[in-house]
């Protein structure tokens, strides 16, 4: 999937999870950082690609991106597996723990969950592509949805642009329109 599809899928997943399991209390800072972490999680698995937006948008990091790609086994290898999910989750939790003293009002657990929701959404969305994902790495099998490869999507092609992306927009419209009252209550009660 393309970066914009991953961004929207991560936000859709976060919205759905928040509606099903609303947080008891959340500060505005935590909510904003959670959305940012979710978006980061939504693109984090593609860090194994030297041309990924993560490497392109940071100064002087293309070289680091190439090194990281080689160390991680290339695109759709370690970072697209359960081992990669655990590794990214551990490193992000460590980063949040280090940053917590300078961000004491931020609920780092909620921010971490938002990041992980983004990561999981990325893996699920990439399962719909022809390449699939090696969830059980080092087992050399790639999982895909549907299981028959020829029925899956080619990244960046018409099905992604004309079906999947609009479907995600539709899901968001439905989620927010059909749960408007709950969302407004959540915002009024929890954001302080």
LINTALIN-V107026 format. One record per residue. N is the residue number from 0. RES is the residue in one small letter. SS is DSSP state (A for helix, B for strand, O for the rest). Layout:
# LINTALIN-V107026
N/RES/SS
N/RES/SS
This chain:
# LINTALIN-V107026
0/x/O
1/x/O
2/x/A
3/x/A
4/x/A
5/x/A
6/x/A
7/x/A
8/x/A
9/x/A
10/x/A
11/x/A
12/x/A
13/x/A
14/x/A
15/x/A
16/x/A
17/x/A
18/x/A
19/x/A
20/x/O
21/x/O
22/x/O
23/x/O
24/x/O
25/x/B
26/x/O
27/x/A
28/x/A
29/x/A
30/x/A
31/x/A
32/x/A
33/x/A
34/x/A
35/x/A
36/x/A
37/x/A
38/x/A
39/x/A
40/x/A
41/x/A
42/x/A
43/x/A
44/x/A
45/x/A
46/x/A
47/x/A
48/x/O
49/x/O
50/x/O
51/x/O
52/x/A
53/x/A
54/x/A
55/x/A
56/x/O
57/x/O
58/x/O
59/x/O
60/x/O
61/x/A
62/x/A
63/x/A
64/x/A
65/x/A
66/x/A
67/x/A
68/x/A
69/x/A
70/x/A
71/x/O
72/x/O
73/x/O
74/x/O
75/x/O
76/x/O
77/x/A
78/x/A
79/x/A
80/x/O
81/x/A
82/x/A
83/x/A
84/x/A
85/x/A
86/x/A
87/x/A
88/x/A
89/x/A
90/x/A
91/x/A
92/x/A
93/x/A
94/x/A
95/x/A
96/x/A
97/x/A
98/x/A
99/x/A
100/x/A
101/x/A
102/x/O
103/x/O
104/x/O
105/x/O
106/x/O
107/x/A
108/x/A
109/x/A
110/x/A
111/x/A
112/x/A
113/x/A
114/x/A
115/x/A
116/x/A
117/x/A
118/x/A
119/x/A
120/x/A
121/x/A
122/x/A
123/x/A
124/x/A
125/x/A
126/x/A
127/x/O
128/x/B
129/x/O
130/x/O
131/x/O
132/x/B
133/x/O
134/x/O
135/x/O
136/x/O
137/x/O
138/x/O
139/x/O
140/x/O
141/x/O
142/x/B
143/x/O
144/x/O
145/x/O
146/x/O
147/x/O
148/x/A
149/x/A
150/x/A
151/x/O
152/x/B
153/x/O
154/x/O
155/x/O
156/x/O
157/x/A
158/x/A
159/x/A
160/x/A
161/x/A
162/x/A
163/x/A
164/x/A
165/x/A
166/x/A
167/x/A
168/x/A
169/x/A
170/x/A
171/x/A
172/x/A
173/x/A
174/x/A
175/x/A
176/x/A
177/x/A
178/x/O
179/x/A
180/x/A
181/x/A
182/x/A
183/x/A
184/x/A
185/x/A
186/x/A
187/x/A
188/x/A
189/x/A
190/x/B
191/x/O
